[in-house]
Amino acid sequence: MYIPKYYKVTNVDEIVDFVQNNSFGTIVTIKQGKPIATHLPLGFNKKGDDCYITGHMAYGNPQWRTFAACEDVLVMFQGPHAYISSSWYSRENVPTWNYQAVHMYGKASILEKDELIEELTIMLEKYEKHRENPVLWDKLSPTLLESELKGIVGFKIKVGDIQAAYKLSQNRDETDYTNIIKELQNEGNLNSKQMAELMEKRFKKQI
């Protein structure tokens, strides 16, 4: 991923927090010379000095069969993004687009059944525990679980390289930066509002 110096992020803890909060990712591999991709909710954890992405996909999805031959799997995570009009600047310029993106590369392998169950248990806990009637692993019937396990394949990716870009108008002066926040808040769509909140939070940290 091309990352200009203004936008490069290297703080691992910050990147991990981003991935945990934007965990619906895209996995890219190569099949017969052609890139293929799957969009999935993913887990992320650290074991010692190693980082792992975990997840599962349908048994019928051919992508998991490409893991063995792929030296590196690409996983992409994306945060808020929004169009930035150059009419919001104090001087003439061209429009652009603000965004957050993290790319991770690593070697993928297939999970054993007990590892898959652990991954599914953790995922359900993450997305269900705060709900009024949480659907957790130990609350589902063994018959249903065994049936569903036959239809999926679990995987883990040992992360070898991380690239992160947060393009948040860091190259603009304070006047333009604060005006961009104001204009984004007035755009009336969720992505623009989320970007405005993100930029405002960053600005307050620097004060």
Secondary structure as UniProt FT lines:
FT   HELIX           5..7
FT   HELIX           12..21
FT   STRAND          24..31
FT   TURN            32..33
FT   STRAND          34..41
FT   STRAND          43..47
FT   TURN            48..49
FT   STRAND          50..58
FT   TURN            59..60
FT   HELIX           62..66
FT   TURN            67..69
FT   STRAND          73..84
FT   HELIX           86..88
FT   STRAND          96..110
FT   HELIX           113..128
FT   TURN            129..130
FT   HELIX           137..139
FT   HELIX           142..149
FT   TURN            150..151
FT   STRAND          152..167
FT   TURN            170..171
FT   HELIX           174..185
FT   HELIX           190..206
//
